[in-house]
Amino acid sequence: MNILKNRLLINLILFVISLVVLNSCASQKIEKDLKKQNKTNNYFRGLVVYNIKKGKEIINYNGDKYFTPASNTKLFTFYTSYKTFKDSVIGLQYFKNSDSLIIKGTADPSFLYDFDDSKTINFLKSTNQNIYLVDENIEEPVYGLGWAWDDYTYYYMPEKSQFPIYGNVLELTKISDSITVLPDFFNKYVEINDDKDIRRDYDCNQFYVRSTDSFKERQIPFKTSNQMVADLLGNEIGKKIVVINPKKDILFKPFYSVSYDSLYKQMLVVSDNFIAEQLMLQVGNEVDSVYSVKKAIDYSLENYLLDIPQKPRWVDGSGLSRYNLFTPESLVYLLKKMYREIPHEKLLSYFPIGGETGTLKKYYDNEKPYIYAKSGTLSNNYNLSGYLITKKGTVLIFSYMNNHYQGSSTERKKEMEKVFIKLYNNF
């Protein structure tokens, strides 16, 4: 009997050793392939993979080198916001008396922007008082450091503002000679002009379409101002709204709108730049009483991320800026913190799922979903950081970053998927 037990024990030990060897061989093979490919490729890449169960890195290739993260920056925005806020967003602040309702913005990105924000709009529609909007603005430029100035007409680069509305974009549809504008307030600002190569003037709200154009739901950012908000909101609720100077002797009350969870999911799943920037403005106000992305970043680095492996250059909330610099090790560090501090099922629900949702819907498909990760794309840069659940149920944290290649990201994604499948099958 003892001999049988000893044999079983020996067999078990040999089995465990074989698994360790196989896993080690798989990770070494991946690193070897990356080094080999690096000799023939002229772009820069890095990969760090961390095995949660073993509590150690299994791959580290250029992990301590700096990369342009693109929208992987939103992971830091998410964590900063998650640590700062609870439950619901303050949609606006207000003061009410017998004949007046005075409101001011709180940088809430959800207002009339594809969220169930009927509470806020109904609150404004239902009042009998005259409505006044306080003329306050954020404490920094409407565009972030290092944003491409000539992208101002594209949906992914709306202005930051203290009282956003409609996501600070309008929507145009042109079929034949018919033009539809949402909100319809902007009808008078849309011009058919075949001599213009731009969609909007840089410094004003004059929009252009060609007579031969045909498109649906083209989103274009508009120039923001509190007067524009008053006009748009007045048009929406059918009531004149007057802009007034700031008043320091008024005690404002908060009016709550949507849940922060709904903002986080929208920001990460579809990679919404606008929500990311507005969240960081809100963080700045919460921690330093100033609507400032920079203040939010400084606070996060000094309070939430003090032990980050390599201090990043972090300048915006969305990752639009090419000034941002993060390392794969720092992204894995952040993902580990998130995994420790946020219930796992809830955490994974914030992420795009490979082959199923958001920015990963067309990539990393599998019979059983195994990639939960945030992509980051700028021209010549593609990164992916998140969680990989292997066939055996092991959770691996990874950051795979590719910078400065020419052409599209398609080949990079194919290369990355081969690595992910090896990890999926061997750990």
Rosetta blueprint (number, residue, H / E / L):
1 M L
2 N H
3 I H
4 L H
5 K H
6 N H
7 R H
8 L H
9 L H
10 I H
11 N H
12 L H
13 I H
14 L H
15 F H
16 V H
17 I H
18 S H
19 L H
20 V H
21 V H
22 L H
23 N H
24 S H
25 C H
26 A H
27 S H
28 Q H
29 K H
30 I H
31 E H
32 K H
33 D H
34 L H
35 K H
36 K H
37 Q H
38 N H
39 K H
40 T H
41 N L
42 N L
43 Y L
44 F E
45 R E
46 G E
47 L E
48 V E
49 V E
50 Y E
51 N E
52 I L
53 K L
54 K L
55 G L
56 K E
57 E E
58 I E
59 I E
60 N E
61 Y E
62 N L
63 G L
64 D L
65 K L
66 Y L
67 F E
68 T L
69 P L
70 A H
71 S H
72 N H
73 T H
74 K H
75 L H
76 F H
77 T H
78 F H
79 Y H
80 T H
81 S H
82 Y H
83 K H
84 T H
85 F L
86 K L
87 D L
88 S E
89 V E
90 I E
91 G E
92 L E
93 Q E
94 Y E
95 F E
96 K E
97 N L
98 S L
99 D L
100 S E
101 L E
102 I E
103 I E
104 K E
105 G E
106 T L
107 A L
108 D L
109 P L
110 S L
111 F L
112 L L
113 Y L
114 D L
115 F L
116 D L
117 D L
118 S H
119 K H
120 T H
121 I H
122 N H
123 F H
124 L H
125 K H
126 S H
127 T L
128 N L
129 Q L
130 N E
131 I E
132 Y E
133 L E
134 V E
135 D L
136 E L
137 N L
138 I L
139 E L
140 E L
141 P L
142 V L
143 Y L
144 G L
145 L L
146 G L
147 W L
148 A L
149 W H
150 D H
151 D H
152 Y L
153 T L
154 Y L
155 Y L
156 Y L
157 M L
158 P L
159 E L
160 K L
161 S L
162 Q L
163 F L
164 P L
165 I L
166 Y H
167 G H
168 N H
169 V E
170 L E
171 E E
172 L E
173 T E
174 K E
175 I E
176 S L
177 D L
178 S E
179 I E
180 T E
181 V E
182 L E
183 P L
184 D H
185 F H
186 F H
187 N H
188 K H
189 Y H
190 V E
191 E E
192 I E
193 N L
194 D L
195 D L
196 K L
197 D L
198 I L
199 R L
200 R E
201 D L
202 Y L
203 D L
204 C L
205 N L
206 Q L
207 F E
208 Y E
209 V E
210 R L
211 S L
212 T L
213 D L
214 S L
215 F E
216 K E
217 E E
218 R E
219 Q E
220 I E
221 P E
222 F L
223 K L
224 T L
225 S L
226 N H
227 Q H
228 M H
229 V H
230 A H
231 D H
232 L H
233 L H
234 G H
235 N H
236 E H
237 I H
238 G L
239 K L
240 K L
241 I E
242 V E
243 V E
244 I E
245 N L
246 P L
247 K L
248 K L
249 D L
250 I L
251 L L
252 F L
253 K E
254 P E
255 F E
256 Y E
257 S E
258 V E
259 S E
260 Y H
261 D H
262 S H
263 L H
264 Y H
265 K H
266 Q H
267 M H
268 L H
269 V H
270 V L
271 S L
272 D L
273 N H
274 F H
275 I H
276 A H
277 E H
278 Q H
279 L H
280 M H
281 L H
282 Q H
283 V H
284 G H
285 N H
286 E H
287 V H
288 D H
289 S L
290 V L
291 Y L
292 S L
293 V H
294 K H
295 K H
296 A H
297 I H
298 D H
299 Y H
300 S H
301 L H
302 E H
303 N H
304 Y L
305 L L
306 L L
307 D L
308 I L
309 P L
310 Q L
311 K L
312 P L
313 R E
314 W L
315 V L
316 D L
317 G L
318 S L
319 G L
320 L L
321 S L
322 R L
323 Y L
324 N L
325 L E
326 F E
327 T L
328 P H
329 E H
330 S H
331 L H
332 V H
333 Y H
334 L H
335 L H
336 K H
337 K H
338 M H
339 Y H
340 R H
341 E H
342 I L
343 P L
344 H H
345 E H
346 K H
347 L H
348 L H
349 S H
350 Y L
351 F L
352 P L
353 I E
354 G L
355 G L
356 E L
357 T L
358 G H
359 T H
360 L H
361 K L
362 K L
363 Y L
364 Y L
365 D L
366 N L
367 E L
368 K L
369 P L
370 Y L
371 I E
372 Y E
373 A E
374 K E
375 S E
376 G E
377 T E
378 L E
379 S L
380 N L
381 N E
382 Y E
383 N E
384 L E
385 S E
386 G E
387 Y E
388 L E
389 I E
390 T L
391 K L
392 K L
393 G L
394 T L
395 V E
396 L E
397 I E
398 F E
399 S E
400 Y E
401 M E
402 N E
403 N E
404 H L
405 Y L
406 Q L
407 G L
408 S L
409 S L
410 T H
411 E H
412 R H
413 K H
414 K H
415 E H
416 M H
417 E H
418 K H
419 V H
420 F H
421 I H
422 K H
423 L H
424 Y H
425 N H
426 N H
427 F L
